[in-house]
């Protein structure tokens, strides 16, 4: 076509490699990731109830695992995933009401959810270990 | 028209949306309650502490509600993830079935376990 711009002179469209990291994007990904992790945790919780019902002897190794370092790390990370999903879930419920959707608000609440996920398990661990 | 009928929404979107939010609101109370109680009352990981916790009637009812809300909520969430990322229809169907059967089976087992702990089946 006469007068058409040659392909190499056209502006380049945004592409998969061209994006800016953003905290709201991280939260979106983390919400799904923590949800999937909690899915596994809930299934293990159901198995834990069955282990309790199976009697003291059957439960002994389960209880021992839960207070072992590996079990404690697992529980700590589960609480962190839950804290994140909890805070970010509330954020989404607020979004559903049509509030908190300006970029500044959405960024602030996104950071809050991340900070809460970091602080909540640490706070609970400290309370259980050193508190009452 | 053939393609259209295959890609059309099932018409359950509003129900899914509302159920996901309703269970989310229930879990806003139930999940922190369980985590905090469990962390304090069962911190030693012992069998007796677990039995003591689960045989308190309020705790037992709370755990039943927690299980119901959590399993329903996570099935809805996982369904969304499967529909978003899995495009091969046989795989998608298999995963959707698993996403229904596994939580329901473990939920039924957990509920029975809780009744057994309380009523000595």
Contacts between the chains, C-beta under 8 A, distances in Angstrom:
chain1	res1	chain2	res2	distance
A	32	B	77	8.0
A	32	B	81	6.3
A	35	B	74	7.0
A	35	B	77	4.9
A	35	B	78	7.7
A	35	B	81	7.7
A	36	B	78	7.4
A	36	B	81	7.1
A	38	B	70	7.9
A	38	B	74	6.7
A	39	B	74	4.6
A	39	B	77	7.4
A	39	B	78	5.9
A	42	B	67	7.9
A	42	B	70	4.9
A	42	B	71	6.5
A	42	B	74	5.8
A	42	B	103	7.6
A	43	B	102	6.9
A	43	B	103	7.0
A	43	B	106	5.4
A	45	B	67	7.7
A	45	B	70	7.9
A	45	B	110	7.5
A	46	B	67	6.9
A	46	B	71	7.9
A	46	B	106	3.9
A	46	B	107	6.1
A	46	B	109	6.3
A	46	B	110	3.7
A	47	B	106	6.7
A	47	B	109	8.0
A	47	B	110	7.8
A	49	B	54	7.5
A	49	B	63	7.4
A	49	B	109	7.8
A	49	B	110	4.3
A	49	B	113	4.4
A	49	B	114	5.7
A	49	B	117	7.8
A	50	B	109	5.2
A	50	B	110	6.2
A	50	B	113	4.4
A	52	B	47	7.2
A	52	B	50	4.8
A	52	B	51	6.7
A	52	B	54	6.4
A	52	B	113	6.7
A	52	B	117	6.0
A	53	B	112	7.6
A	53	B	113	3.6
A	53	B	114	7.4
A	53	B	116	4.5
A	53	B	117	5.1
A	54	B	113	7.9
A	56	B	47	4.6
A	59	B	47	4.7
A	59	B	50	7.0
A	60	B	47	6.9
A	63	B	45	4.2
A	63	B	46	5.8
A	63	B	47	6.0
A	63	B	50	7.3
A	64	B	45	7.0
A	66	B	45	4.5
A	67	B	44	6.7
A	67	B	45	3.7
A	71	B	45	7.7
A	79	B	35	6.0
A	79	B	39	7.8
A	82	B	31	6.0
A	82	B	35	6.4
A	86	B	27	7.9
A	86	B	28	6.9
A	86	B	31	6.5
A	86	B	32	7.0
A	89	B	24	5.4
A	89	B	27	7.8
A	89	B	28	7.3
A	90	B	28	6.8
A	92	B	24	7.9
A	93	B	21	6.7
A	93	B	24	6.5
A	93	B	25	7.3
A	96	B	21	6.6
A	124	B	35	7.2
A	124	B	36	7.0
A	124	B	39	5.6
A	127	B	39	7.9
A	127	B	40	7.9
A	128	B	39	4.9
A	128	B	40	6.1
A	128	B	43	5.4
A	132	B	40	7.8
